């Protein structure tokens, strides 16, 4: 069978298997085993266990459970509520200060937890009721939190970036730095739209919080927030200062976050600590299982010459490289509508990266563009995980209202991709400045 036709068959079968309700990891293993058995015979199946476990034989993978523990320990406390309250106190008299404080809290909490659903839940429980109480439109209140939660997979430390680095064998530290400035650009675009939409549908009074806080009240909340921010800063300094590897800094960060949660938030209860470790283990195993299964799936694609044929076919296309990038973005966008970011990255990045590099694009710039596409998927149907998290927090806000409220933020993300295409230095400048030009 022609490799391209075989590749199309594999794509259709994979989609059908994943839509059947099978988990992503099991679905990839089933498809890989089936096609290897049909086209290579039983002997090819003997290599599957070795490939499966060999994919996990990577020291960098240790950083995934450590960063997940780091985020889970933060999410299990009132850190999100305190972070929101701290920003709210300092921005209380700023026009649009409430929505700005919510988006700022989302950005900071996302950086600490690395989890989009956790960010939506932690900030949304406080922010949505308060915004609605002050007269903000339901669409702005729900949409801003749903969009702000997506920043967890872009702003470092990001588990998604770690997975991309492992899948493509690129520097995780450089990937983290590449996401900083684009993440800030997204935050700025989100804030600009939120303020504009509030002015459009509300009034000047809507943008102002009633009441003021004294300087003492503003300072009183900081000791509960600053330790977590200091840990994040310390992790980044240790990593980029050359003092430790990403895995080592992740381990120290996880230990310190657990310590702060115990000391400041009185997380003495052993049951609560057990829940943190249990949930972190489950999420880590899930991600590692997908990574291993994706390794077997990639082996199947390579063994049947599907990957090579697709790359060769795209290389022969006489199209402008930006047309090629638009097609890749459309593919990633559609894939992100149906699959979680980790699965999309593991399945597509090894195939797309050689094509992207041959077209003259920077691999770290492409990582940011890919991640923003995955962010769009988090607030877009039919999966749209963040939409359902917000609906669970505020069940009286119809899902349609949440979806309509999040659509302008999708356009903000598309605009961010356009800006990155026009100014790629926004993603590559900071890594080159801190770590030197990529070899």
C-alpha positions as CSV (number, residue, x, y, z in Angstrom):
1,X,0.0,0.0,0.0
2,X,1.2,3.5,-0.8
3,X,2.6,5.1,2.4
4,X,0.6,8.3,2.0
5,X,-2.7,6.3,1.6
6,X,-1.6,4.2,4.5
7,X,-1.0,7.3,6.6
8,X,-4.5,8.6,5.8
9,X,-5.9,5.2,6.8
10,X,-4.0,5.4,10.1
11,X,-5.3,8.9,10.8
12,X,-8.9,7.9,10.2
13,X,-8.6,4.7,12.3
14,X,-6.9,6.6,15.1
15,X,-9.6,9.2,15.3
16,X,-12.3,6.6,15.3
17,X,-10.6,4.6,18.1
18,X,-10.1,7.7,20.2
19,X,-13.7,8.8,19.7
20,X,-14.9,5.4,20.9
21,X,-14.1,6.4,24.4
22,X,-10.8,4.5,24.8
23,X,-8.2,6.5,26.7
24,X,-5.6,8.2,24.6
25,X,-2.7,6.0,25.6
26,X,-4.6,2.7,25.1
27,X,-6.0,4.0,21.8
28,X,-2.5,4.8,20.5
29,X,-1.2,1.3,21.6
30,X,-4.2,-0.4,20.0
31,X,-3.7,1.4,16.6
32,X,0.0,0.9,16.6
33,X,-0.2,-2.8,17.5
34,X,-2.9,-3.4,14.9
35,X,-1.1,-1.8,12.0
36,X,2.3,-3.4,12.9
37,X,0.6,-6.8,13.1
38,X,-1.1,-6.4,9.7
39,X,1.9,-5.0,7.8
40,X,4.9,-6.3,9.6
41,X,3.7,-9.5,11.2
42,X,4.1,-10.8,14.8
43,X,7.9,-10.2,14.9
44,X,7.3,-6.5,15.0
45,X,5.2,-6.8,18.2
46,X,8.3,-8.2,20.0
47,X,9.8,-4.7,20.0
48,X,6.8,-2.9,21.4
49,X,7.7,-3.5,25.1
50,X,11.2,-2.4,24.6
51,X,10.1,0.8,22.8
52,X,7.4,1.4,25.4
53,X,9.8,1.3,28.4
54,X,12.7,2.8,26.5
55,X,10.6,5.9,25.9
56,X,10.4,6.4,29.6
57,X,14.2,6.0,30.1
58,X,14.8,9.7,30.1
59,X,16.1,11.7,33.1
60,X,14.2,14.8,32.0
61,X,10.9,12.9,32.6
62,X,11.5,13.2,36.3
63,X,10.6,16.9,36.1
64,X,7.0,16.1,35.1
65,X,5.8,14.5,38.4
66,X,7.8,17.1,40.4
67,X,6.2,20.1,38.7
68,X,2.8,18.4,39.0
69,X,3.3,17.9,42.8
70,X,4.4,21.6,42.9
71,X,1.2,22.7,41.3
72,X,-1.0,20.3,43.3
73,X,0.3,21.5,46.6
74,X,-0.5,25.1,45.6
75,X,-4.0,24.2,44.2
76,X,-4.9,22.3,47.5
77,X,-4.5,25.6,49.5
78,X,-6.1,29.0,49.5
79,X,-3.2,30.4,47.5
80,X,-5.4,31.1,44.5
81,X,-7.9,33.0,46.7
82,X,-5.2,34.9,48.5
83,X,-3.5,35.8,45.2
84,X,-6.8,37.1,43.8
85,X,-7.5,39.1,47.0
86,X,-4.0,40.6,47.0
87,X,-4.3,41.9,43.4
88,X,-7.8,43.0,44.1
89,X,-6.7,45.1,47.1
90,X,-3.9,46.8,45.1
91,X,-6.0,47.4,42.0
92,X,-9.2,48.4,43.7
93,X,-9.4,52.0,42.3
94,X,-8.0,51.2,38.9
95,X,-10.6,51.4,36.1
96,X,-11.3,47.7,35.2
97,X,-9.2,46.7,38.2
98,X,-11.4,43.8,39.1
99,X,-11.1,42.1,35.7
100,X,-7.4,43.0,35.6
101,X,-6.9,41.4,39.0
102,X,-8.6,38.3,37.9
103,X,-6.5,37.9,34.8
104,X,-3.4,38.8,36.7
105,X,-4.2,36.2,39.3
106,X,-4.9,33.6,36.5
107,X,-1.5,34.4,35.0
108,X,0.4,34.1,38.3
109,X,-1.5,31.0,39.5
110,X,-1.0,29.4,36.1
111,X,2.7,29.9,36.4
112,X,2.7,28.4,39.9
113,X,0.4,25.4,39.2
114,X,0.9,24.7,35.5
115,X,-2.7,23.5,35.3
116,X,-5.4,25.2,33.3
117,X,-8.4,23.5,35.1
118,X,-6.9,24.2,38.5
119,X,-6.4,27.8,37.6
120,X,-10.0,28.2,36.4
121,X,-11.3,26.5,39.6
122,X,-9.1,28.4,42.1
123,X,-9.5,31.9,40.6
124,X,-13.0,31.4,39.3
125,X,-14.6,30.5,42.6
126,X,-13.6,33.9,44.0
127,X,-13.5,36.1,40.8
128,X,-16.7,35.2,39.0
129,X,-19.2,35.9,41.8
130,X,-17.4,39.1,42.7
131,X,-17.4,40.4,39.0
132,X,-21.1,39.5,38.6
133,X,-21.8,41.3,42.0
134,X,-20.2,44.4,40.7
135,X,-22.2,44.4,37.4
136,X,-19.7,42.9,35.0
137,X,-21.5,41.0,32.1
138,X,-21.7,37.3,32.6
139,X,-19.8,36.7,29.4
140,X,-16.9,38.8,30.6
141,X,-16.8,37.3,34.0
142,X,-16.9,33.7,32.8
143,X,-14.9,34.2,29.5
144,X,-12.0,36.0,31.2
145,X,-11.5,33.3,33.7
146,X,-11.8,30.5,31.1
147,X,-9.2,32.3,28.9
148,X,-6.9,33.2,31.8
149,X,-6.8,29.5,32.8
150,X,-5.3,28.5,29.5
151,X,-2.1,30.5,30.4
152,X,-1.1,27.5,32.5
153,X,0.3,25.6,29.5
154,X,2.3,28.5,28.2
155,X,3.8,30.5,31.1
156,X,6.7,28.5,32.7
157,X,7.1,26.2,34.4
158,X,4.8,24.3,31.9
159,X,4.4,20.6,31.8
160,X,3.3,20.9,28.1
161,X,6.6,22.6,27.2
162,X,8.4,19.7,29.0
163,X,6.5,17.2,26.9
164,X,7.3,19.1,23.7
165,X,11.0,19.2,24.7
166,X,11.1,15.5,25.3
167,X,9.2,14.7,22.1
168,X,11.4,16.9,19.9
169,X,14.7,16.6,21.9
170,X,14.9,20.4,22.3
171,X,16.1,22.3,25.4
172,X,13.4,22.5,28.1
173,X,15.0,25.6,29.7
174,X,15.0,27.4,26.3
175,X,11.4,26.4,25.8
176,X,10.4,27.9,29.2
177,X,12.1,31.2,28.3
178,X,10.4,31.2,24.9
179,X,7.0,31.2,26.6
180,X,7.5,34.2,28.9
181,X,7.1,37.2,26.6
182,X,4.3,35.6,24.5
183,X,2.5,34.8,27.7
184,X,2.7,38.4,28.8
185,X,1.5,39.5,25.4
186,X,-1.5,37.2,25.8
187,X,-2.2,38.6,29.2
188,X,-2.1,42.1,27.8
189,X,-4.5,41.3,25.0
190,X,-6.9,39.6,27.4
191,X,-6.9,42.6,29.7
192,X,-7.3,45.0,26.8
193,X,-10.4,43.2,25.5
194,X,-11.9,42.7,29.0
195,X,-11.7,46.4,29.8
196,X,-13.1,47.4,26.3
197,X,-16.0,44.9,26.6
198,X,-16.8,46.2,30.1
199,X,-16.8,49.8,28.9
200,X,-19.0,48.8,25.9
201,X,-21.6,46.9,27.9
202,X,-21.3,48.6,31.3
203,X,-20.5,52.0,32.7
204,X,-17.7,53.8,34.2
205,X,-19.0,52.9,37.7
206,X,-18.9,49.2,36.8
207,X,-15.2,49.4,36.3
208,X,-14.6,50.9,39.8
209,X,-14.7,48.9,43.0
210,X,-16.6,50.4,45.8
211,X,-14.5,51.0,48.9
212,X,-10.8,51.3,49.4
213,X,-8.1,49.5,51.3
214,X,-5.5,51.1,53.6
215,X,-1.8,50.5,52.9
216,X,-1.7,48.3,56.0
217,X,-4.5,46.1,54.6
218,X,-2.7,45.9,51.2
219,X,0.5,44.9,52.9
220,X,-1.1,42.4,55.2
221,X,-2.0,40.0,52.5
222,X,1.4,39.9,50.9
223,X,3.1,37.4,53.3
224,X,0.7,34.7,52.2
225,X,1.5,35.2,48.5
226,X,5.1,36.2,48.3
227,X,6.6,32.9,49.4
228,X,5.0,31.0,46.4
229,X,6.2,33.7,44.0
230,X,9.7,33.6,45.5
231,X,9.7,29.8,44.9
232,X,8.8,30.3,41.3
233,X,11.4,33.0,40.9
234,X,14.0,30.8,42.6
235,X,13.2,27.8,40.4
236,X,13.7,29.9,37.3
237,X,16.9,31.5,38.6
238,X,18.4,28.1,39.5
239,X,17.5,26.7,36.1
240,X,18.8,29.6,34.0
241,X,21.7,30.4,36.2
242,X,23.2,27.0,35.6
243,X,22.9,25.9,39.2
244,X,20.7,22.9,38.5
245,X,18.9,20.9,35.8
246,X,15.2,21.3,35.2
247,X,14.6,18.0,37.0
248,X,16.6,19.1,40.1
249,X,14.9,22.5,40.3
250,X,11.5,20.8,39.9
251,X,12.2,18.5,42.8
252,X,13.4,21.4,45.0
253,X,10.4,23.5,44.0
254,X,8.0,20.7,44.8
255,X,9.5,20.2,48.2
256,X,9.4,24.0,49.0
257,X,5.8,24.3,47.8
258,X,4.8,21.4,50.0
259,X,6.6,23.1,52.9
260,X,5.0,26.4,52.4
261,X,1.6,24.8,52.1
262,X,2.2,23.0,55.4
263,X,3.6,26.0,57.3
264,X,1.5,28.9,55.9
265,X,-1.7,27.2,55.1
266,X,-1.6,24.7,57.9
267,X,-1.8,21.7,55.7
268,X,-1.1,19.4,58.6
269,X,-3.8,16.8,57.9
270,X,-2.2,13.6,56.6
271,X,-5.3,12.9,54.5
272,X,-5.0,16.2,52.7
273,X,-1.3,15.5,52.0
274,X,-2.2,12.0,50.8
275,X,-4.8,13.5,48.4
276,X,-2.1,15.9,47.0
277,X,0.4,13.0,46.4
278,X,-2.3,10.6,45.2
279,X,-3.7,13.0,42.6
280,X,-0.2,14.0,41.5
281,X,0.7,10.4,41.0
282,X,-2.4,9.7,38.9
283,X,-1.8,12.7,36.7
284,X,1.9,11.9,36.3
285,X,1.2,8.3,35.4
286,X,-1.4,9.3,32.9
287,X,1.0,11.7,31.1
288,X,3.9,9.2,31.2
289,X,1.7,6.5,29.9
290,X,0.7,8.7,27.0
291,X,4.4,9.5,26.3
292,X,5.3,5.8,26.2
293,X,2.3,4.9,24.0
294,X,3.1,7.8,21.7
295,X,6.6,6.4,21.3
296,X,5.2,3.1,20.1
297,X,2.8,4.9,17.8
298,X,5.7,7.0,16.4
299,X,7.7,3.8,15.8
300,X,4.8,2.3,13.9
301,X,4.6,5.4,11.7
302,X,8.3,5.3,11.0
303,X,8.5,1.6,10.5
304,X,5.8,1.7,7.9
305,X,7.5,4.8,6.2
306,X,4.5,7.0,6.8
307,X,6.4,9.8,8.6
308,X,9.2,9.9,6.0
309,X,6.6,9.9,3.1
310,X,4.6,12.7,4.6
311,X,7.7,14.8,5.2
312,X,8.9,14.1,1.6
313,X,5.5,14.9,0.1
314,X,5.2,18.2,2.0
315,X,8.8,19.0,1.0
316,X,7.9,18.7,-2.7
317,X,5.0,21.1,-2.4
318,X,5.7,24.3,-4.2
319,X,4.0,26.6,-1.7
320,X,5.0,29.6,0.2
321,X,6.3,28.7,3.7
322,X,3.7,30.9,5.3
323,X,1.0,29.1,3.5
324,X,2.5,25.9,4.8
325,X,2.5,27.4,8.4
326,X,-1.2,28.4,8.0
327,X,-2.0,24.8,7.0
328,X,-0.1,23.5,10.0
329,X,-1.9,25.9,12.3
330,X,-5.3,24.8,11.0
331,X,-4.4,21.2,11.6
332,X,-3.2,21.9,15.1
333,X,-6.3,23.9,15.8
334,X,-8.7,21.1,14.7
335,X,-6.6,18.5,16.6
336,X,-6.8,20.7,19.7
337,X,-10.6,20.8,19.5
338,X,-10.7,17.0,20.1
339,X,-7.6,15.9,21.9
340,X,-5.7,17.0,25.0
341,X,-2.5,19.1,24.4
342,X,-0.1,16.4,25.6
343,X,-1.6,13.9,23.0
344,X,-1.5,16.4,20.2
345,X,2.1,17.3,20.9
346,X,3.4,13.7,21.2
347,X,1.6,12.6,18.0
348,X,2.3,15.6,15.8
349,X,5.5,17.4,17.0
350,X,8.0,14.7,15.8
351,X,6.4,14.7,12.4
352,X,5.9,18.5,12.0
353,X,9.2,19.7,13.5
354,X,11.5,18.5,10.6
355,X,9.1,20.2,8.2
356,X,9.0,23.4,10.2
357,X,12.8,23.6,10.4
358,X,13.2,22.8,6.7
359,X,10.9,25.7,5.9
360,X,13.1,28.0,7.9
361,X,11.1,28.4,11.1
362,X,12.7,28.4,14.6
363,X,11.7,25.2,16.6
364,X,11.3,27.2,19.8
365,X,9.1,29.8,18.1
366,X,7.0,26.9,16.7
367,X,6.6,25.5,20.2
368,X,5.0,28.7,21.3
369,X,2.7,28.8,18.3
370,X,1.7,25.2,18.8
371,X,1.0,25.8,22.5
372,X,-1.3,28.8,21.8
373,X,-3.2,26.6,19.4
374,X,-3.6,24.1,22.2
375,X,-4.8,27.0,24.4
376,X,-7.6,27.7,21.9
377,X,-8.7,24.1,22.1
378,X,-9.1,24.4,25.9
379,X,-11.9,27.0,25.5
380,X,-13.4,25.7,22.3
381,X,-16.1,23.0,21.8
382,X,-16.6,20.1,21.7
383,X,-14.0,19.3,24.4
384,X,-13.2,22.8,25.8
385,X,-12.3,21.5,29.2
386,X,-12.1,25.0,30.7
387,X,-15.7,25.8,29.6
388,X,-17.0,22.9,31.6
389,X,-14.9,23.8,34.6
390,X,-16.4,27.3,34.6
391,X,-19.9,25.9,34.1
392,X,-19.3,23.7,37.2
393,X,-18.3,26.8,39.2
394,X,-21.2,29.0,38.0
395,X,-23.9,26.6,36.9
396,X,-26.5,29.4,36.6
397,X,-24.4,30.9,33.7
398,X,-25.5,29.0,30.6
399,X,-22.8,27.1,28.7
400,X,-23.7,29.1,25.6
401,X,-23.0,32.4,27.5
402,X,-19.6,31.0,28.6
403,X,-18.8,29.9,25.1
404,X,-19.8,33.3,23.6
405,X,-17.9,35.1,26.3
406,X,-14.7,33.1,25.5
407,X,-14.8,33.6,21.7
408,X,-13.2,37.1,21.8
409,X,-10.4,35.6,23.8
410,X,-10.0,33.0,21.1
411,X,-9.6,35.9,18.6
412,X,-7.0,37.4,21.0
413,X,-5.0,34.2,20.8
414,X,-5.2,34.2,17.0
415,X,-4.0,37.8,17.0
416,X,-1.1,36.7,19.3
417,X,-0.1,34.1,16.7
418,X,-0.2,36.7,14.0
419,X,1.9,39.0,16.1
420,X,4.4,36.2,16.7
421,X,4.6,35.6,13.0
422,X,5.3,39.3,12.4
423,X,7.7,39.5,15.3
424,X,9.3,36.1,16.0
425,X,11.8,37.7,18.3
426,X,9.1,37.9,21.0
427,X,9.6,34.2,21.4
428,X,13.2,33.8,20.5
429,X,14.7,37.0,21.9
430,X,14.7,36.1,25.6
431,X,16.2,32.6,25.2
432,X,18.9,34.0,22.9
433,X,19.6,36.8,25.4
434,X,19.8,34.5,28.5
435,X,21.3,31.3,27.0
436,X,22.9,32.5,23.8
437,X,21.8,31.8,20.2
438,X,20.6,28.2,19.6
439,X,23.0,26.0,17.8
